[in-house]
């Protein structure tokens, strides 16, 4: 599973692109905001990714370390 933590933006081409990329690239489990661990785990389960809980914990640890 991959998730863009940088929040890709194309500000050079204007607000129309910012809107599209934010909503398109950062949706999880059909949500564009207010996602939770439950959403990431649901996506992992849907696609048979048994390592999702461990991967989620590793990502949280890495983010917390910075």
N, C-alpha and C positions, 0 to 999 in steps of 0.2 A: 504494500500500500504506500502511496506517495501523497504528500500534501505540501503545497507551496506555503511555507511560513513567511515568505517575504511579502506577500500581497502584491503580485505583479501589477504595475501601473504603466500606462502609455500616455503620460501627461503631455508629451510633446505633440500628440495629435488631437488633443482636446478632450473635454469631459465625456463626450459620447463614448469614446474608447475606454475611459476609466470605468464608466458604469458597466459596460459589457464585460471587461476582463475581470473586474472584481466579482461580479455575479457568476460568470461562467467558470472561472478558474478556481474559485474558492467555495463551491458548494459541496456539502457533505450530507449524504443521506437525504437529499432533496432540500436542504436548508442553506440559506445564504448568510445567516447570522444566528447567533444563539445556539451554536452546536455544543454538544457535550461529549463526554467520554462514551456515553451510551450510543451516540450517533456513529462514532468511529468504530465501536465494537459491532454495531449492527451491519455496517458495510463489510467489515472483516468476515463476519459470519456468513453474510450473503454470498461472498465470493470464496468461501472455504479457506480463509487465511487463518490457520490455527495459531499463528504467532502474533496476532494483533494485540492481545493484552500485554505481551512482553514488549513489543515494538512501541506501543503507546507509552509504557512506563519509561522506556529508554529515551524517547523524545522529550518527555516531561523532565527527566533528570538532566538532559543536555540543555534544555531551555532554562531551567532553574539555576544551572551552574553559571550562566552568563548573566 
